[in-house]
Amino acid sequence: MGIKLKRFTVGLDDPEDHVGYNFFCPGCLESHSVKTKTPTGSPQHVWGFNDDTEHPTFTPSVLVTWEEPLNIGDPQALRRDIEDTHRRKEAGEEHAKIPQVAKRCHSFVKNGHIEYLSDCTHSLAGQTIEMIDWEDRLSYTIKHISP
């Protein structure tokens, strides 16, 4: 068992002012960031952390939301969406956008495991899995997206 997190710092003066951790999410096949400390007096929310990079626990839950193109998994349909959006813009529809779909990853990270809540939009919704070692994230991704 190895390190599950990658520490990050954000700040110009003191790198200890603004810190957090990235962890790899097998449901999204990308990393999620969790801030655990901000500058003194900052109004930003931070997560509780047990200071264990091999068996991390963050509190409260971690919620990540985003939008992505509706047809991202179908190159031909995505190309049609892009072309259609371009035509609509040329026709004067100023706010024409490629159709999007809302995505959500909601989890508890407890003792080195990710407990995915049922409101996740990926295939691991409702499951609990052991966290992937930070150094293994690329090989895991390649293994899970290869045909």
Secondary structure, DSSP 8 states (H G I E B T S, - for coil): ----EEEEE--SS-TTSSEEEEEEETTTTEEEEEEEE--TT------EE-S-SSS--EEEEEEEEEEEETTTT-HHHHHHHHHHHHHHHHTT-TT----EEEEEEEEEEETTEEEE-TT-SSTTTT-EEE---GGGHHHHHHHHH--
